Amino acid sequence: MSKALDGVRILDFTHVQSGPTCTQLLAWFGADVIKVERPGVGDITRGQLQDIPKVDSLYFTMLNHNKRSITLDTKNPKGKEVLTKLIKSCDVLVENFRAGVLTRLGFPPARLRRLNPRLITCAITGYGSGSGRSRRPSYDLLIQGESGLMELTGFPDGPPTKIGLSLCDISAGMQAVTAITTALYRRERTGRGERIEIDLLGATMSLLAFQAQIALTTDRPVSRLGNLHPTLAPYQAFRTRDAYRSEERRVGKECR
């Protein structure tokens, strides 16, 4: 059975989680993903959460299965030659370096367009190329704090609390997939590639939804509420004799 992105080739210059989340989804949709890794090092997540000895970590496998992988020294002239050939043969290039890294390697946006006018490039950064912090490295935990997400998580009498997974990375990766697939659709009509930028801070701010709207349009403070909801009740965790479970689940069970 064919998949939506059969025949689409992705050049994957990503590492850790935000970028690999994007390219993993594209692989699930049928794209041929070629992951480029550093010689002798590879993606840092190969050695993280290494639950099974002497094999790649479950973390790495979760984010990079269904991909092909090569190692490439992009600072070496022969490595640059191979990279040039790959760029010419791919439909999409995804990277999550700090802003400007590809340019320093000799592949600025203008050259990428010359090499492959149909190429769609997607850069996932911490703050976006137009920010004064564009060249700073950033991580999910930092963005959870800077975006205000941690100020909304936890109980009123406790400290700001991070969410129990890398939500900022995941959100940026998923938003990148949406942008890339939209650009592929547009390319069918125009024949031209696109340049896409996704930043972790912006992707996370977009998740704040009604909390952000309350803060922007009223004088009401937005802060931690524990398990409470700012506009709905009852909407929280309730303790029963044997465990915590939601009120909706308890009521639903009684109805059955």
N, C-alpha and C positions, 0 to 999 in steps of 0.2 A: 504494500500500500504506500503510495507516494505521500510525502509530507510537504507542507507549505513552502519550505525553504530548500527543497531539493535543488541542487545545481548552484546554490549560492556558496561562495567560498569566503571564509572569514580569516583574516590575519590577526591573530590574538597576541597582542603585546602586553597582556595584563598579568597581574600577580595578586596574591593574598585573596581578598573576597569580593570587592565591589565589581571589578572588571570580570573576573571569572564567573560571577553570578550571571552577568550579562551574556557572556559567550557560551555558558553552559545551557542557558535557555535557548539560544539560537541553535545550538547543536541538537537539542531535543526537537526543535522545529524542523530539523532535517539539514541544516547547513553543515558544510565541510569545514571544520574549525582546525586551523593549524596554529598550535601554541608555540611561541618562541620563548626559549628559556636560556639563561646564562650558562655557558659551559662550566661544568664542575660544581655548579651551585644549584641551578634550577629554581623553581618557585620555592620561596621560603616555607610554604605550608607543607611541602613534602615531608618535613621532619617534625611538624607540629602535631600534637594529639596522636602520637604514633602508638596506637593501642596494640597493633600486631607487630612483633619484632621483625626487622630486616625487610619490611615492605613500606611502600609509601603510606603516609598517614591517611586515616579515614577522612580527615578534613580535606586534604588535597583530592582524594578520590571522589568525594562527594561533588566537588566543584569542577572537576576536569575530566570526568569520564566521557566517552564518545568523542574525544578530541584526538587529533594527531599532534605529536610534539617533536620539535627539533631544538637543538642547541645552536646558538649563533652568536659569534663575537662581533657585535655591531660596530666595534671600534677598529676592526681589522679590515683592510681594503677588500679582501676576498669575502669577508662577511657582509660588507656593504654591497658587493656585487650580487650575492645571493639574495639579500634583502630587496634590492632593486627589482630583480626578477619576480620575487613573490608579490611585490606591490603591483606590478603590471598584470599579474594573473588573478588578483583577488578582487572581490566586489566590495568588501568592507574591511577597514582597519580599525581595531579597537585597542586603546592604550589607556593605562591609568598611572602614567608617570606624573611627576610634578610638571607644571606648565613649562614648555621650552626645551624639554629633554630631546625630543625628536629633532627639533631644529638644530640643537648642538651636535647631534649625530650626523647632520648633513641632510636631513629630510624635512625642511620647513613646509608649511602648507602649500606654498606656490609650487615647489618642486613636486610634491605629491600630485597636484593637479596636472602638471605637465606629463608626468610619468603615466598617469591613468586618469583621464578626465571623468570617467564614470565611477571613480572610487568614492565611497562614502567613508569618511573618517569620523570616529567618535572618541573624544577625549573625556575621561572621567578624572576630575581633580578634586582637591579639597574645597577650593573657593572660587574657581573659575579664572580664566586668563585675564579678565578685566579687573580683577580685584588687586588691591595693594598687597595682598597676602598670597598671590597666585603661585609663587615659587616656594612657599612653605610646604613641608610635608604635613599630612593630616591623617588622623586615624578616627575610627568610629567613635571611640570614647570621647575624644576631644569635641567632635561634632555634636554628640548627645548633650554635652554641657553647653557649648556655644549656642546651639539652636534654641535652648530653653526646654528641651525635651525632659531633661533630668529634673527640672524644677516642677514638672507636672507629674513626676513619678515618685511614689512613696506616700508616706503618711504626713499629715500637717505638722506633727511634733518631731519629725525625723529629718535627716539631712536629704539633700537631693540624691536621687537613686538612679543608677543606670538601668536600662532595660536588659533582660537576661539573654539577649542575643544581639548580633551586629545589625540592628535595624537600619542604621544609616547606610551602611554598605549595601545591604540587600535592596533598599529603596532606590539608591542610585543605579544599581545594576538593572533593576526592573524598568526604571524610567528610560535607561539607555536602550533597552530592547524595544520599547514603544517607539522611541525616536528613530531607531535604525530601520525597523520594519516600515514605518511611515515614509522614510526617505527612499527605501527600496521601491515602494509603491509609486512615489512621485517620479523616480528615475525612469519608470516604464513610460511615462508621458513626456518627460523632458530630455531623456538621454544623458543627463548630467548628474554628477555626484553631488554630495553635500558635505559640509563640515558641521559636526554636532558637538556641543559641549554640555556635559552634565557635571554639576558639582555637588559634593556631599552635603554641604550646608544648605543649598537651595532645595535639594531633594528632600531633606529632612524637614525644612521649614514648611514644605508643601503638605506634610503629613499632620501638621498641627490643627488643620481644619477649623472647626467651630471655636476651639480654644484661641486660635490666632484671631479669628473674627471678633470674639468678645474683647480681646485685649486692644484691638485696633479701633473699635467703634464705641466702646463704653469706658466708663471710669472704674469698672469692676475689676478687682485684682484677680489674676489667674495664677493659681498655685496648686500645691499638692492637696488631693482630697482622699488619699487612700483608695478604698474600693468604691467610693461614692461617685456619682455622675453629676456634673454641674447643672444639668437641666432635667433629669429624669429620676423618678423614685417610684417603687424600689428598684434599684439597679446596683447590686453589690453582692458580696459573698455573705452567706448566712451559715452559721454553724448549726448542725443537727447533732443528734446524740452520738453518731459514729464518725462524722467527718464534715468537712466544709463542702458545700455544693451550692449551686446557684438557686435562687428562689424559683426561677423559671423551670429548672429541671425538677425540683421538688413538686411544684404545682402540676407540671406535665405528667409526672408519674402518678399522682393522685387521680388525675383525670382519666388515666387509662384503667 
